[in-house]
């Protein structure tokens, strides 16, 4: 979904044992993990590791466009759309125990019922989850729900070991879980790295070439890139746009520009003074030159965004409004709205090259419309809490889709009050009702029209300011094959070969 809550400021120390372990893939990333309990996080930095430690009933394929069998080798949906029957394959957990329908019941109902679950809402539609036999799961819904299969493919719907969880307890399980994925966690050195080893009990163990993986926290972008160039890391993610051309010239490296569902945007706190007025938000959108942001910040690797739905995703509305860049008109609109002396507190994650550069550029652009922007650099560990508390006026963030269906992002961004519409405090009751209706509309054509209307209204209201879409940019050494991230962010590490 978004970047991690915490950036751990630690120096990188890569031991000789890693260099000597030919079958261990090292991946440099900014942040450390926060938890391995799937229902307790909404962070990409966690979800992207989960995907190769746990397995899910239904998977998203490499293209990021289709569902395919996972732990469920097949499934059927009743004609009324209320009953889902899933047949489980023969699979085991990393401790060698059999994975059964009871584990599925435990995992899915825990998402729905646990007080600490961040993802209860999409699963409240489940009326019951039952096991006619150890290899069959029957899920009955309260009402037909179009995105339900896609939701089962979300990493937070990973299947946990019921016995293992009850034996270890929630806290211990969240540190060293018993999973059913390609790899299992052997050690989590907080602030440094997560160490994984091949899971011999994985039902596709023959597919896995690597002996293990080490996700290593290297917060500084420049240091992370230098470590890959020096051969101290096999791979690194979150390559800055400014480094792509240079890294592409290095004969020892491969730069990956993988299609993504990433959309960067400027959050606006609708409860802060003049920002409550739609006309003020529209003026801010008109005062921002998104193409200049793409050219300057993304070095042309991005593309101007015109919707919260990413380009290429299901029901993306290509003809959605793109306001022209017109600072003079924006200035007049602000004056007409009684906000000609507008001053904004812009919260910025310190140390993030792209975020800092974007802030300076937007500050310059908005000044042409008479808007004063005060940039407040904060430690990344503080930023999220400030957004949640509403202690900001504007701030850049990003989102990557977690499921194929647009319902999840739409619900969180414009259709649900519980999370304050992703901290913007945007509130449009008609949109909220339309989001709920689109979730249960089973006719794809009618559903598409609903999402088009939602996208048009969100743009008219300026729930936030869409900035740009961009690919996932990662880098690997030439001896690494099949290092790939699909549009929803999943790394297919079970297919990686280290020569």
Secondary structure, 3 states (H helix, E strand, C coil): CECCCCCCCCCCCCCHHHHHCCCEEEEEECCCCCCCCHHHCCEHHHHHHHHHHCCCCEEECCCCCCEEECCEEEEEECCCCCEEEEEECCCECCCCCECCHHHHHHHHHHHHHCCCCCCHHHHCCEEEEEEEECCEEEEEECCCCCCHHHHHCCHHHCCCCHHHHHHHCHHHHCCCCCCCCCEEEEEEECCCEEEEEECCCCCCHHHCCCCEEEEEECCCHHHHHHHHHCCCCCEECCCCHHHHHHHHCCCCEEEEEEEEEEEEEEEECCCCHHHHCHHHHHHHHHCCCHHHHHHHHCCCCEEECCCCCCCCCCCCCCCCCCCCCCHHHHHHHHHHCCCCCCEEEEEEECCCHHHHHHHHHHHHHHHCCCCEEEEEEECHHHHHHHHHHCCCCEEEEEECCCCCCCHHHHHHHHCCCCCHHHHCCCCCHHHHHHHHHHHHCCCHHHHHHHHHHHHHHHHHHCCCEEEEEEEEEEEEECCEECCCECCCCCECHHHCEEC
